């Protein structure tokens, strides 16, 4: 289980030295994500990708749930009103098939919407990023959170700790 720590750094130079310090602390590069103003020179930094900066994951989860529910209800309705192969209701075929189709379709359509929507988790940092500050998101094992926070606080007094997020998605 990992926790995400948020830090605001004053500039790209500070972000690069912070990246080096995190690598020396044995945090893998894939767990370090930076967000800066559009057009910034992010060389030497592991920039956050669309999974960290958009609402695609949350939207896909919602689409899965809603799509499966609507598909299942539609499947039950079709199974009752239009039975296949006789007067008996075919629950075992129609309802699960439409629930699966609804889940896939809901996930796909919702993720297309979510990919173009900024992350609600990062909304509070938008003004600071536009002013030129750099957001660092680092995912660390929960037993190392305090040690990493202490290390960054000692090595980078110019940085500001913005808190931790208790639950991060497993794959982004």
SVG drawing of the C-alpha trace seen along z (x, -y; Angstrom):
<svg xmlns="http://www.w3.org/2000/svg" viewBox="-45 -34 67 56">
<polyline fill="none" stroke="black" stroke-width="0.4" points="0.0,0.0 1.4,-3.4 0.5,-6.9 0.9,-9.9 2.8,-12.9 2.3,-16.3 5.0,-19.0 5.0,-22.4 8.5,-23.4 9.4,-27.0 11.0,-26.3 12.3,-23.7 15.9,-23.9 14.5,-22.9 12.4,-20.2 15.5,-18.7 17.5,-18.5 14.5,-17.1 14.2,-14.4 17.9,-13.5 17.4,-13.3 14.4,-11.0 16.3,-8.7 19.2,-8.6 16.5,-7.7 15.7,-4.7 12.4,-5.9 11.9,-4.5 11.4,-7.1 8.1,-5.6 6.7,-6.7 7.8,-10.3 5.6,-12.7 6.0,-16.4 3.4,-18.8 4.5,-22.2 3.0,-25.1 2.4,-24.2 5.5,-24.8 8.0,-24.3 11.3,-22.6 10.7,-19.3 14.1,-17.7 15.5,-15.5 12.1,-15.2 9.5,-12.5 6.5,-14.4 3.1,-13.3 1.1,-11.5 -2.6,-11.6 -3.5,-9.1 -2.2,-11.5 -3.4,-14.8 -6.9,-13.9 -10.0,-12.3 -9.8,-9.3 -9.5,-6.7 -12.4,-7.9 -14.6,-8.4 -13.9,-4.9 -14.8,-3.4 -18.1,-5.3 -18.8,-4.3 -18.2,-0.6 -20.6,-0.7 -23.3,-2.7 -23.0,-0.8 -23.1,2.6 -26.2,1.6 -28.1,0.1 -27.1,3.1 -28.2,5.6 -31.6,3.8 -32.1,3.6 -31.1,7.3 -33.6,8.3 -36.3,6.2 -35.5,7.8 -35.4,11.3 -38.9,10.8 -40.5,9.1 -38.8,10.9 -38.0,14.4 -35.6,16.3 -36.7,19.8 -40.1,20.0 -42.3,18.6 -39.7,19.1 -37.5,16.3 -33.8,16.7 -32.1,15.0 -28.9,16.8 -28.1,15.4 -29.6,12.0 -29.1,10.2 -25.4,11.0 -24.6,10.4 -26.2,6.9 -24.6,6.2 -21.1,7.0 -21.8,5.0 -23.1,2.1 -20.0,2.3 -17.6,2.2 -19.5,-0.6 -19.9,-2.6 -16.2,-2.3 -15.1,-3.3 -17.4,-6.3 -16.8,-7.6 -13.0,-7.3 -13.2,-9.4 -14.9,-12.1 -12.6,-11.8 -9.4,-12.0 -10.3,-15.6 -11.3,-16.6 -8.6,-17.9 -8.1,-15.9 -10.2,-17.0 -7.4,-16.0 -5.1,-18.5 -7.6,-21.4 -6.3,-23.1 -2.8,-23.4 -3.8,-25.0 -3.2,-28.6 0.3,-27.8 1.3,-25.9 0.2,-28.7 2.4,-31.1 5.4,-28.9 5.6,-26.6 6.1,-22.9 4.0,-20.2 5.7,-17.0 3.6,-13.9 5.6,-11.0 4.1,-7.6 5.9,-5.9 5.2,-2.8 3.1,-3.9 5.9,-2.9 8.3,-5.3 6.1,-8.4 7.5,-10.1 11.1,-9.4 10.7,-10.8 8.8,-13.9 11.6,-14.5 14.3,-14.0 12.7,-16.4 12.0,-19.0 15.7,-18.9 17.2,-19.0 14.6,-21.4 13.5,-24.1 12.2,-26.1 9.6,-23.4 6.2,-23.3 4.5,-20.0 0.9,-20.0 -0.2,-16.8 -0.6,-13.2 -3.4,-11.2 -4.2,-8.0 -5.3,-5.9 -3.8,-6.1 -4.8,-3.9 -2.7,-0.8 -1.8,-1.2 -1.1,-4.9"/>
</svg>
